[in-house]
């Protein structure tokens, strides 16, 4: 199961997220759910890097499927919007009857 922990402040500003594990929906290399979630996450990270001036840190491990992403300071409006878009996509997958058992999204206040 893919586990996504999204960190937000008491003012509901997202400050980072962690992902871990693989979906287990299909065989490795053929898992469309893992591919969809990876595309959403990686596109958001690449977009934040390319289209904003936000300082961030990101550590990933392809073997375990883990990514640890943090903003170094308050996210800009554009970065927050890109992260909102990623979260929306992941939540839509989680809300699907077919995929809900393969992904778990948790919000933690920091």
C-alpha positions as CSV (number, residue, x, y, z in Angstrom):
1,X,0.0,0.0,0.0
2,X,1.2,3.5,-0.8
3,X,1.3,5.7,2.3
4,X,1.3,9.4,1.9
5,X,1.7,11.7,4.9
6,X,1.1,15.3,4.2
7,X,2.4,17.9,6.7
8,X,0.5,21.1,7.3
9,X,0.6,24.0,9.8
10,X,-2.3,25.0,12.0
11,X,-2.9,27.7,9.3
12,X,-3.5,24.9,6.8
13,X,-0.3,25.6,4.9
14,X,1.3,22.5,3.5
15,X,5.0,22.3,4.4
16,X,5.9,18.9,3.0
17,X,5.1,15.3,2.6
18,X,6.4,11.7,2.8
19,X,5.5,8.8,0.6
20,X,6.5,5.2,1.1
21,X,5.9,1.7,-0.2
22,X,4.5,0.5,-3.4
23,X,0.8,0.0,-4.3
24,X,0.9,-3.7,-4.8
25,X,-2.0,-3.3,-7.3
26,X,-0.1,-5.1,-10.1
27,X,3.3,-6.7,-10.7
28,X,6.4,-4.5,-10.4
29,X,6.8,-2.7,-13.7
30,X,3.2,-3.3,-14.6
31,X,1.5,-1.5,-11.7
32,X,-0.7,1.2,-13.2
33,X,-1.7,2.6,-9.8
34,X,2.0,3.0,-8.7
35,X,2.7,4.6,-12.0
36,X,-0.2,7.1,-11.6
37,X,0.8,8.1,-8.1
38,X,4.4,8.4,-9.0
39,X,3.6,10.6,-12.0
40,X,1.5,12.9,-9.8
41,X,4.2,13.2,-7.1
42,X,7.2,13.5,-9.4
43,X,5.4,16.0,-11.7
44,X,4.6,18.2,-8.6
45,X,8.2,18.1,-7.4
46,X,9.6,18.9,-10.9
47,X,7.0,21.7,-11.3
48,X,7.9,23.3,-7.9
49,X,11.6,23.1,-8.8
50,X,11.1,24.6,-12.3
51,X,8.3,27.1,-11.9
52,X,9.0,28.5,-8.4
53,X,11.8,30.0,-6.5
54,X,11.0,28.0,-3.3
55,X,13.8,26.5,-1.3
56,X,13.1,22.8,-0.8
57,X,14.7,19.6,0.3
58,X,13.9,16.2,-1.2
59,X,15.3,12.7,-0.4
60,X,14.1,9.7,-2.4
61,X,14.7,5.9,-2.6
62,X,13.4,4.3,-5.7
63,X,13.7,0.8,-4.3
64,X,11.5,1.5,-1.4
65,X,9.3,4.0,-3.2
66,X,10.0,6.6,-0.5
67,X,10.2,10.3,-1.0
68,X,10.6,12.9,1.8
69,X,9.9,16.5,0.6
70,X,10.0,19.7,2.7
71,X,9.8,23.4,2.0
72,X,12.6,25.3,3.6
73,X,10.3,28.2,4.8
74,X,6.8,29.2,3.9
75,X,5.7,27.9,0.4
76,X,4.9,30.5,-2.2
77,X,1.4,30.7,-3.6
78,X,2.5,28.9,-6.8
79,X,4.2,26.1,-4.9
80,X,1.2,25.7,-2.7
81,X,-1.1,25.5,-5.7
82,X,1.1,22.8,-7.3
83,X,1.1,20.8,-4.1
84,X,-2.7,21.2,-3.9
85,X,-3.0,19.8,-7.4
86,X,-0.9,16.8,-6.5
87,X,-3.0,16.2,-3.3
88,X,-6.2,16.5,-5.3
89,X,-5.0,13.8,-7.8
90,X,-3.9,11.5,-5.0
91,X,-7.2,12.0,-3.1
92,X,-9.2,11.2,-6.2
93,X,-7.4,7.9,-6.5
94,X,-7.9,7.2,-2.8
95,X,-11.6,7.9,-3.2
96,X,-12.0,5.4,-6.0
97,X,-13.7,2.1,-5.0
98,X,-11.2,0.2,-7.1
99,X,-8.0,1.7,-5.7
100,X,-8.9,2.8,-2.1
101,X,-7.3,-0.3,-0.5
102,X,-4.0,0.5,-2.2
103,X,-3.4,4.1,-1.0
104,X,-3.7,5.8,2.3
105,X,-3.3,9.6,2.7
106,X,-2.8,11.0,6.2
107,X,-2.7,14.7,7.1
108,X,-0.5,15.7,10.1
109,X,-0.3,19.1,11.7
110,X,3.2,20.3,12.5
